[in-house]
């Protein structure tokens, strides 16, 4: 199994971070790596995700929502665009955001993607843009959640 993971401490409540994270229609205003999400953060639903670094063509795919627990965790199945038919032994992935409360009232946002299966073992690269993309997304979300004047959802 391979994992890409970036954590960011945000000086905002889990409620605020969740509100920004799940306000999908506003992503084009601030997000770079995950450029657009269509759908709702609802366990069992589906999202249409457009992601990738700004300097490369984006990947667009339909992802089942594995968990959407408000203020705690949002996770979807990671898929290879155009290859949703792959058996789990070949490729399995989970993209997730975990929100942990900090003692000072802030939030630790952990943004990670787990990959397993044959394709994950054969490849030494993660998602396009990998760590830099995850870091850029977390930083943009942090800026949005910490400053109510940024057009945040709360």
C-alpha positions, 0 to 999 in steps of 0.5 A: 500500500502507498499513501500520500498525506499532508496535514495542516493546522487551521485556526478555525473550528471543525465546523468552519473547516467542514463548511469550506471543505463541502461548499463544492460550488465555491471551489473554483474561487479558491482551490487549485489542486481539486479544481471542481467537485459536483455533487453532495457530501453524502455517504453512498452518493457520487461526486464528479471530481476534477483534479490536478495541478494547474499546469497539467490537463485535469483528471475528471472522474466519478467517485463514490462517497465512502463516508461523509461524517460532518466535521469528522471525515469525507472520503471517496473511492479513488479511481483511475479515470476511464478505468472504473472497471478495474478489480480491487486486486489491480487497484484500490484507492481512498481519498480522504479528509480527516478533521481533528479538533485541536486543544486551542479550538482549531482543526488539524486537517489531514488530507491523504490518499491510500493506494493498494493493489498491483498498479499501486505497487508497480508505480512509484508515483502518486496522484498527479501533483501529489504532495505539492497539490495536497499542500496547495489545497490544504493551504488554500482551504486554511486561508479560506477558513481562517479569514471570514472575509475570504468568502468562506461558507460560514 
